[in-house]
Amino acid sequence: MKTRKVVIIGAGFVGSTTAYTLMLRNRVNELVLIDANHAKAAGDALDMNHGMPYIGGAKLWAGGYEDCAGAEIIIITAGAAQRPGETRTDLLKRNADIFDSIIKQILPYNQEAILLIATNPVDIMAYVTLKKSGWPVNRVIGSGTLLDSARFRYLLGKELKIDPRSVHAHIIGEHGDSELAVWSLANVAGVELEIAEDIKQKLFLQTRDAAYEIIEAKGATYYAIALALDRIVTAILDDEGAVLNVSTLLDNYCGVSDVYLGVPCIVDRTGVREALELTLTDEEQALFEKSANKLKALIDSLNLDLDPNKI
C-alpha cells in the first residue's frame, strides 16, 4: 500500500488536535509531529500511541525536519502568540521570520509535498510561504475560509432547522474581519434562502466573530479547524476533486490578483487544481476587493525580503 505520510509542524493546540483527528479517522499511515519544544511533541506522540490498540494502523512519532522526506502533505500550524502591546504588523513580522526558518529546514528534505498553512493570519502566511519556498502555487494552500464557511452553514442550519450539510453557502475573502458572506448564492437544494435582513446581519456577525467568542471563553480555537484541515488532507490524499473554500493565490479572480484569499477551489492530489470564480453582486464585489486591498496593504507594510533565491 502506498505510504500516506503527513508531517505537522507545530504541536500546539491546533497541531496536536489535527494530529489526533487524522489518527482517529485513519487518514494516514505515517504521521510526524515536529515542534521547537521536542518534549511536547514527543509527549503528544506517546499519548496518542497509547491509544493505537483501539484503532490501529498509523505509525506516529515526534521527529525532526529530516522526517519531512517522503511526506505528501506538510501542515504548518507553528507561530508566535501576540505579546502585550505588540501591533499586528509586529506579530506578522515575527511569524514571517519563523516561517523563513521553517521553510529553510524543510527544503533540503522535501520539495514535492503540498504545504498546507493554518497559522494566522493564514492568508498572509500562505503568501509568505509561497514566496519563500518558490514552490508552484497549486502546492501552497491556506486553510482559508473553509472553517468560516462551516460556521456559516452551521448557523444557517440552526436558524432554518435544516441539517447544515444540506446548506450551501460561502464565506470568502480574508479569514478574518474583512471576510464576506455571499448571500446572493446561499441556498438549500437550489432554493434561495428567505431570511430577513436583520437576521442575515446577525448570522454573519456571529460567523465572523466566532473565534473571538471561543477565545474569550477558553483561550483558543482548535477542534473545528482540526476538522477543516482533516477535510483538506482527505481531499488531497484521496484525489477527490472536492470543492473547498481554501486560500490560494488569485490571478484575476473577480478582478483580484496577487493575494491569497479564501474562495471555492477544486482540491485534488495536485493541490488546488482550479479556483472557481463566483458571480458576485456589485456590493459583494466591492467587499471582496476591500478584503484584498486590506491584505495587500499589510503585506506591503512588512517590507519582507521575499526572494526565494536568498533562502
C-alpha positions in Angstrom: 0.0 0.0 0.0 1.3 3.5 -0.9 2.5 5.4 2.1 0.2 8.2 3.2 2.6 10.4 5.2 1.7 13.7 6.7 4.0 16.0 8.8 2.6 18.6 11.2 5.0 21.4 12.2 3.8 22.9 15.4 2.4 20.8 18.3 0.3 23.5 19.9 -3.5 23.3 20.3 -4.2 23.2 16.5 -1.3 20.9 15.6 -1.9 18.3 18.2 -5.7 18.3 17.7 -5.2 17.9 14.0 -2.9 15.0 14.6 -5.4 13.4 16.8 -8.2 13.9 14.3 -6.1 12.4 11.5 -5.3 9.5 13.7 -8.9 8.8 14.8 -10.1 8.9 11.2 -7.3 6.7 9.9 -6.4 9.2 7.2 -2.7 8.3 7.1 -0.3 5.5 7.9 2.6 7.8 8.9 2.2 10.9 11.0 5.1 13.0 12.3 5.0 15.9 14.8 7.7 18.5 14.7 8.0 21.3 17.3 10.6 23.6 18.7 9.7 22.1 22.0 10.5 18.5 21.1 9.5 17.2 24.5 5.9 18.5 24.0 5.7 16.8 20.5 7.2 13.6 22.0 4.6 13.6 24.8 1.7 14.1 22.4 3.0 11.3 20.2 3.4 8.9 23.2 -0.1 9.8 24.4 -1.7 9.1 21.1 0.3 5.9 20.5 -1.1 4.5 23.8 -4.5 4.6 22.0 -3.3 2.6 19.0 -4.6 -0.7 20.3 -8.1 0.7 19.9 -7.7 2.0 16.4 -4.5 0.5 14.9 -2.9 1.5 11.7 -0.8 4.6 11.8 2.9 4.9 12.7 3.1 8.2 14.7 6.2 9.8 16.1 7.8 13.1 17.1 10.6 13.8 14.7 12.9 16.4 13.1 12.9 18.2 9.8 14.6 15.2 8.2 11.4 13.3 8.7 9.8 15.6 6.1 11.3 13.4 3.5 8.7 11.4 1.7 5.7 13.3 3.1 2.8 14.0 0.8 1.5 16.9 2.9 3.3 19.2 5.3 0.9 21.1 7.6 2.3 24.2 9.3 0.5 25.3 12.4 3.5 26.9 14.2 3.6 30.5 15.0 4.1 33.2 17.7 1.4 34.4 20.0 0.8 38.2 20.2 2.6 39.9 23.0 1.1 42.6 25.2 1.4 46.0 23.4 2.5 44.3 20.2 1.0 45.5 17.0 -0.5 43.1 14.4 2.2 44.1 12.0 4.9 43.3 14.5 3.4 39.9 15.1 3.3 39.3 11.3 7.0 40.1 11.1 7.8 37.7 13.8 5.7 34.9 12.2 7.3 35.7 8.8 10.7 35.2 10.4 9.5 31.9 12.0 8.3 30.7 8.6 11.5 31.7 7.0 13.3 29.3 9.4 10.8 26.5 8.9 10.9 26.6 5.2 14.7 26.7 5.1 14.6 23.5 7.1 12.0 21.7 5.0 13.6 22.3 1.6 16.7 20.1 2.0 14.4 17.1 2.6 11.3 17.7 0.5 10.4 19.8 -2.4 7.5 17.7 -3.8 4.9 17.8 -1.0 1.9 20.1 -0.6 2.3 22.8 2.0 -0.9 23.4 4.0 -0.8 26.5 6.1 -3.0 27.1 9.2 -1.0 29.7 11.1 -2.8 33.0 11.4 -3.1 35.4 9.7 -3.4 32.4 7.3 -3.8 34.3 4.0 -0.7 36.4 4.6 1.3 33.4 5.9 0.4 31.3 2.9 1.5 34.2 0.6 4.8 34.4 2.5 5.3 30.6 2.3 4.7 30.7 -1.5 7.3 33.4 -2.0 9.8 32.0 0.5 9.6 28.4 -0.9 9.4 29.2 -4.6 7.0 26.2 -4.9 4.2 26.1 -7.5 1.0 28.0 -6.5 -1.1 24.8 -6.5 1.1 23.2 -3.8 0.9 26.0 -1.3 -2.5 26.2 0.3 -4.0 28.1 3.2 -6.9 26.8 5.2 -8.7 29.9 4.1 -12.4 30.4 4.8 -13.2 26.7 5.0 -13.8 27.0 8.7 -15.7 30.3 8.4 -18.0 28.7 5.8 -18.6 25.8 8.1 -19.5 28.1 10.9 -21.8 30.0 8.5 -23.6 26.8 7.4 -24.0 25.7 11.0 -25.6 28.9 12.0 -27.9 28.9 8.9 -28.9 25.3 9.5 -29.7 26.2 13.1 -31.8 29.2 12.1 -33.6 27.2 9.3 -33.8 23.9 11.3 -32.0 22.2 8.5 -29.0 19.9 8.6 -26.0 22.2 7.9 -24.7 19.6 5.4 -27.7 20.5 3.2 -27.0 24.2 3.3 -24.8 25.6 0.5 -23.3 28.9 1.5 -19.9 30.6 1.1 -17.7 32.9 3.2 -15.0 34.3 1.0 -12.1 36.8 1.3 -9.8 37.1 4.3 -10.0 34.6 7.1 -10.6 37.5 9.4 -12.5 40.7 9.9 -12.8 41.7 6.3 -14.4 38.4 5.1 -17.8 38.5 3.5 -20.9 36.3 3.1 -22.0 35.5 -0.4 -25.7 35.8 0.4 -26.7 36.0 -3.3 -25.7 32.4 -3.8 -26.7 30.8 -0.5 -29.3 28.1 -1.0 -30.8 24.8 0.2 -31.3 22.4 -2.7 -31.0 25.3 -5.1 -33.8 27.2 -3.4 -32.8 30.8 -2.4 -32.9 31.4 1.4 -35.7 33.6 2.7 -34.2 35.3 5.7 -34.8 38.9 6.9 -32.0 41.4 6.5 -31.6 41.9 10.3 -31.3 38.1 10.8 -28.8 37.9 7.9 -26.6 40.6 9.6 -26.9 38.8 13.0 -25.8 35.5 11.5 -22.9 37.0 9.6 -21.6 38.8 12.7 -21.8 35.6 14.7 -19.9 33.8 11.9 -17.2 36.5 11.6 -16.7 36.9 15.3 -17.0 33.3 16.3 -13.3 32.9 17.0 -13.3 35.9 19.4 -16.2 34.3 21.3 -14.4 31.0 21.6 -11.0 32.6 22.5 -12.6 34.6 25.2 -14.3 31.5 26.6 -11.4 29.1 26.5 -8.3 30.8 25.1 -8.0 29.2 21.7 -9.9 27.5 18.8 -8.8 24.1 17.7 -11.5 21.4 17.3 -13.2 22.8 14.2 -10.1 24.0 12.5 -8.6 20.5 13.0 -11.7 19.0 11.3 -11.3 21.5 8.4 -7.6 20.6 8.0 -8.6 16.9 8.1 -11.1 17.6 5.3 -8.4 19.3 3.1 -6.0 16.5 3.8 -8.5 13.9 2.8 -9.4 15.7 -0.4 -5.7 15.7 -1.4 -4.8 12.2 -0.4 -7.9 10.6 -2.0 -7.6 12.8 -5.1 -11.3 13.8 -4.6 -11.6 17.0 -6.7 -13.6 18.4 -3.8 -14.7 22.0 -3.8 -13.4 23.6 -0.7 -13.1 27.3 0.3 -9.3 27.2 0.8 -6.9 30.1 0.4 -4.9 30.3 -2.9 -3.1 33.0 -4.9 -5.6 34.7 -7.0 -5.0 35.6 -10.7 -7.7 37.9 -12.0 -10.3 36.2 -9.8 -13.2 38.7 -9.9 -10.6 41.2 -10.9 -8.3 40.5 -7.9 -4.7 39.3 -8.3 -1.5 38.6 -6.4 -3.1 38.0 -3.0 -4.1 34.9 -1.1 -7.9 34.8 -0.2 -10.4 32.1 0.6 -12.5 31.2 -2.4 -14.1 27.9 -3.7 -11.3 25.8 -5.2 -11.2 22.3 -6.7 -8.8 20.4 -4.4 -7.2 17.1 -5.5 -3.9 15.2 -5.4 -2.2 18.1 -7.2 -3.4 20.6 -4.5 -5.5 23.5 -5.8 -6.4 22.4 -9.3 -8.6 25.4 -10.0 -10.3 28.4 -8.3 -14.0 28.5 -9.2 -15.0 32.1 -9.9 -18.3 33.1 -8.3 -20.7 35.6 -9.8 -20.9 38.3 -7.2 -23.3 41.2 -6.8 -21.9 44.7 -7.0 -22.0 45.0 -3.2 -20.3 41.7 -2.7 -17.7 42.6 -5.4 -16.8 45.8 -3.5 -16.4 44.0 -0.2 -14.2 41.3 -1.9 -11.9 44.0 -3.3 -11.8 45.7 0.0 -10.7 42.5 1.7 -8.0 42.0 -0.9 -6.7 45.6 -0.6 -6.5 45.2 3.2 -4.3 42.2 2.9 -2.1 43.7 0.2 -1.5 46.7 2.4 -0.5 44.5 5.3 1.9 42.6 3.1 3.4 45.8 1.8 3.8 47.1 5.4 6.1 44.1 6.3 8.8 45.1 3.8 9.7 41.4 3.6 12.6 40.0 1.6 10.6 37.5 -0.5 13.3 36.5 -2.9 13.3 32.6 -2.7 16.8 32.6 -4.2 18.0 34.1 -0.9 16.7 31.3 1.3 
